[in-house]
């Protein structure tokens, strides 16, 4: 009987190339078995000793054979054009088109030796291998299949997850899964990413060592751009953790006409699995030096927070300027949640002087809030503490909420009748600081309303309602007016309907047109009208006797396929209110409000919100934004905001009816007339240009103009940005190496959208 090598089996390929050839092999195998049995019997009878070494007959004539055995519990299979086995050395040798596989590892070579007892394999000639999605090539390989440690010469790795290409004249993988490379290179650039085969960026090192989940260290490092050496460093330390790892992040460089050269160098520090810290040095050569700290933490899967602390030594004003901000969300369970958001500024102009973002530079108010909320299926309760700071008018009397508690019971159905009852109650403590002292006002407010829903013929739905609102004010200082009580009686009747028509009902892409008219009568009476404090929208509710009419048009088309939502190409609504009594400024009719939204499926969208005054025959408010986007050429958005300052404005609804236009804003309000333009264009060869402009038509000046030019290649990008502010100009250049650096910038994100990172 033929002796089978220990721990494995010989077996023919699953698909023999020639049945006759397999039959000849079986005949020879049977003959060899008989010969071995005869020889064994003869030796036992004559007591002739066995030779010290025996060898299985050469198997090269079999052309192709598979050897399977267990290493680390995973089967190893090898096949080749010519194979042989040495029992003395326990080595399987494959010649020609050698293929070896073990789990996710597969290897191809011209010649390979498999040492069965040690689980070691050596391979040479046209060596190519794959381990999962990673691939490598080499001239030769010596690999321990048990520990996956080994050495390759003139090797080239491609790590698919991070798109890294790594080469080395000698690459050693040790049992602790660390790597040591000699004459090594690292890049994330494809060979064909640039014409002529030049690599956009590459890091070369005489010796390189990679510790898993720790750091990459390298000696005699040269950073090359298009194969031209640019920077030499004797030693580098680079974090290579697959998760978070402490280390320096990419710096940001720029220049400002008011602040000189600007350098921002961030340092990222991990503080555990659930918290980390970024410390950024902010150097402005003509303004001063600062430090920014951003601390992030995660208490649980649903609870997290951020704390920001900024300190800047302003040499121009000889002033230490500080900013502290924090945001915290704690979800105790599905019903109870706590939110905290606060911001402290050492002075009123710190954002305007030091910030580069237009939204921060023009911020008028800074608020700090502590918000606790409870919600279940039928009710909700909230507690709010709010502190507001007016940056535009620091001398104004600032009113704070310390605290406000609100309970709501929305739309509770009574038994099975179409009767719905809602109730709301609140307590608010208003605290105000004056130059000569301070004062507090407590407000107690209770509001309840009942609504009946009745369907009538012709598809009309009637909704009569009745309610009462009681508000009491308790003022600490008699000079503020003393205690005041207000009672509002509320009644109303609504009528709404919907007319519907389907175009092309036999087709899958039917178009549905709906016409939705609605009429709402509202009465609010105050039988004991007295002056009372004015803090927010609850206090601004006035006596009303009015009718509001709305007409809504919709066009809706179904989405194309299950993954696409319905498409609404047209939505138009007109709203107007007629005041039966309590007419402010003697006006019976409110301004006519028109709202519209136009959408194409992919490219075009337009939003309009305008108020037309009949008496003045002019638009008093006009807000619009047009946005067009084509993934081949770019996108553009144009917006216009306009509000006339010399006429009373219709109030956009109230807390009782969001559509009613019965109230008027008669207080002095500033004129608003400005344009916003943002555009981006995709150019050939990987270039993009972008612009964002804020233009104040009232003053004839630009609030900000930002320009950007970006070149984005397969593995790197360079971005130039220029910002023109009324008081300064700023220029910056940012280089991003995909796979090596990651840079975030508000200016870059506003102009070009989120930046790609790996």
HELIX and SHEET records of a PDB file:
HELIX    1   1 UNK A   19  UNK A   46  1                                  28    
HELIX    2   2 UNK A   60  UNK A   62  5                                   3    
HELIX    3   3 UNK A  195  UNK A  197  5                                   3    
HELIX    4   4 UNK A  350  UNK A  354  1                                   5    
HELIX    5   5 UNK A  358  UNK A  361  1                                   4    
HELIX    6   6 UNK A  457  UNK A  459  5                                   3    
HELIX    7   7 UNK A  478  UNK A  480  5                                   3    
HELIX    8   8 UNK A  584  UNK A  586  5                                   3    
HELIX    9   9 UNK A  684  UNK A  686  5                                   3    
HELIX   10  10 UNK A  746  UNK A  752  1                                   7    
SHEET    1   A 5 UNK A   8  UNK A  11  0                                        
SHEET    2   A 5 UNK A  66  UNK A  71 -1                                        
SHEET    3   A 5 UNK A  74  UNK A  79 -1                                        
SHEET    4   A 5 UNK A  91  UNK A 102 -1                                        
SHEET    5   A 5 UNK A  82  UNK A  86 -1                                        
SHEET    1   B13 UNK A   8  UNK A  11  0                                        
SHEET    2   B13 UNK A  66  UNK A  71 -1                                        
SHEET    3   B13 UNK A  74  UNK A  79 -1                                        
SHEET    4   B13 UNK A  91  UNK A 102 -1                                        
SHEET    5   B13 UNK A 105  UNK A 115 -1                                        
SHEET    6   B13 UNK A 120  UNK A 131 -1                                        
SHEET    7   B13 UNK A 134  UNK A 144 -1                                        
SHEET    8   B13 UNK A 149  UNK A 159 -1                                        
SHEET    9   B13 UNK A 164  UNK A 173 -1                                        
SHEET   10   B13 UNK A 179  UNK A 187 -1                                        
SHEET   11   B13 UNK A 201  UNK A 210 -1                                        
SHEET   12   B13 UNK A 215  UNK A 225 -1                                        
SHEET   13   B13 UNK A 228  UNK A 239 -1                                        
SHEET    1   C27 UNK A 247  UNK A 248  0                                        
SHEET    2   C27 UNK A 260  UNK A 270 -1                                        
SHEET    3   C27 UNK A 252  UNK A 256 -1                                        
SHEET    4   C27 UNK A 729  UNK A 737 -1                                        
SHEET    5   C27 UNK A 716  UNK A 725 -1                                        
SHEET    6   C27 UNK A 701  UNK A 712 -1                                        
SHEET    7   C27 UNK A 687  UNK A 696 -1                                        
SHEET    8   C27 UNK A 672  UNK A 682 -1                                        
SHEET    9   C27 UNK A 634  UNK A 643 -1                                        
SHEET   10   C27 UNK A 618  UNK A 630 -1                                        
SHEET   11   C27 UNK A 604  UNK A 613 -1                                        
SHEET   12   C27 UNK A 592  UNK A 599 -1                                        
SHEET   13   C27 UNK A 567  UNK A 581 -1                                        
SHEET   14   C27 UNK A 544  UNK A 557 -1                                        
SHEET   15   C27 UNK A 511  UNK A 525 -1                                        
SHEET   16   C27 UNK A 484  UNK A 496 -1                                        
SHEET   17   C27 UNK A 460  UNK A 475 -1                                        
SHEET   18   C27 UNK A 437  UNK A 456 -1                                        
SHEET   19   C27 UNK A 419  UNK A 434 -1                                        
SHEET   20   C27 UNK A 399  UNK A 413 -1                                        
SHEET   21   C27 UNK A 380  UNK A 390 -1                                        
SHEET   22   C27 UNK A 365  UNK A 375 -1                                        
SHEET   23   C27 UNK A 336  UNK A 345 -1                                        
SHEET   24   C27 UNK A 319  UNK A 331 -1                                        
SHEET   25   C27 UNK A 303  UNK A 314 -1                                        
SHEET   26   C27 UNK A 288  UNK A 300 -1                                        
SHEET   27   C27 UNK A 275  UNK A 284 -1                                        
SHEET    1   D16 UNK A 247  UNK A 248  0                                        
SHEET    2   D16 UNK A 260  UNK A 270 -1                                        
SHEET    3   D16 UNK A 252  UNK A 256 -1                                        
SHEET    4   D16 UNK A 729  UNK A 737 -1                                        
SHEET    5   D16 UNK A 716  UNK A 725 -1                                        
SHEET    6   D16 UNK A 701  UNK A 712 -1                                        
SHEET    7   D16 UNK A 687  UNK A 696 -1                                        
SHEET    8   D16 UNK A 672  UNK A 682 -1                                        
SHEET    9   D16 UNK A 634  UNK A 643 -1                                        
SHEET   10   D16 UNK A 618  UNK A 630 -1                                        
SHEET   11   D16 UNK A 604  UNK A 613 -1                                        
SHEET   12   D16 UNK A 592  UNK A 599 -1                                        
SHEET   13   D16 UNK A 567  UNK A 581 -1                                        
SHEET   14   D16 UNK A 544  UNK A 557 -1                                        
SHEET   15   D16 UNK A 511  UNK A 525 -1                                        
SHEET   16   D16 UNK A 499  UNK A 503 -1                                        
SHEET    1   E 2 UNK A 649  UNK A 650  0                                        
SHEET    2   E 2 UNK A 664  UNK A 665 -1                                        
END                                                                             
